[in-house]
Amino acid sequence: MSAVDSPRSTPPRFRRAWLIAAVLVAAAALAWWAWPRADASAAASSPGKTVPVRVARASAEPLVLRLKAVGTVTPLHSVVVRSRVDGELMRLHFQEGQQVKAGDLLAQIDPRPYEVKLAQAQGTQQQNLAELENAERQLQRYRELQRQHFVSAQELSDQQSKVRQLQGRRISDQAAVDEARLQLQYTRIVAPVSGRVGLRRLDVGNLVQASDTEGLVTLAQTAPISVLFTVPEPELPALLDAVQAQPALAVEAWDREERTQLAHGALSSVDNRIDTATGTLKLRAQFDNADQGLFPNQFVNVRLQLGEHPALLIPDAAVQFGSQGNYVHIVDKDNKAQRRNVVLGPADDGRVAVRSGLQAGDQVVIEGIDGLEDGTAVEIVAEPAAQAKAAKAGA
């Protein structure tokens, strides 16, 4: 072995220097890694360290139970206005998008051909009435002559048959006059229901036929109006119990983002069967819609109120979710945080019912929850409105 390869060629003092340097580097790394955690632990366990928090009190109040669903605004009546007679469209008496009332004149078909038919039917009726009157007078004379034995019984019977035949013709003539008068009336197209007319499909001057399926215009009733929505089958027992207690349950219609309430109405009907394809039950709610806030085929969010029940309520923001279930932090009389496991119930409008784990009056932390542990000292920060109220009271 050469002098270069021998381990004895490295001086002992250099080996000790490298060993000391490695130990120092490892110690520095360990100190750097442990320093923040030790500082955080010390801060959490330090009795003088306080955490600012905002709190809310658990309160015993009635909780409104609601079913939420999506719905579609649907007119109670939607009519395709069509002509019942053939003819030229003479006039339109509406503006597109106009609100009309039941019975308002919408369009006029050329009435002249139907006036002619009515006159013809009335003329035929007058002729047959004159013939009937003459036959009735002859029948009266035949009866007098038959009593004097100047005419036979057969001749009297023939005259009676002729009168009855003419009486039947009188009924037919009256029916023909009524039919002609009805056809003339159909030349005036009126609104069958109140509502808003849509865009016209024909212009004045076009020939209209009763067989046209598209019609002249669509008329949709908008006040009142309804909303169709569905609820899942598991909610059916609670829904039926609420309907039996109060058939006209309150219903709210909200916009797509659920930020603005559009209308307030009531449940009007429940379907008689569950849709097996979707497992849902269809319901209809009715709204006055006097302000026209709901528009046909509009998408809305529906909130169906099933009733009110007493409950212990806290804000949703106070609830935390852990591996052992739901919990909250409360502030005790010593202004220290304590963790409480809770069992939750239904929620509504930013508040949730607590079935167990809290009592009325407990202060639950709603802001400043991060880093809280059992025994952490806290400082309750009042809301700006509460601070202003307290300052005003002190003044």
Disulfide bonds with the S-S distance in Angstrom:
none
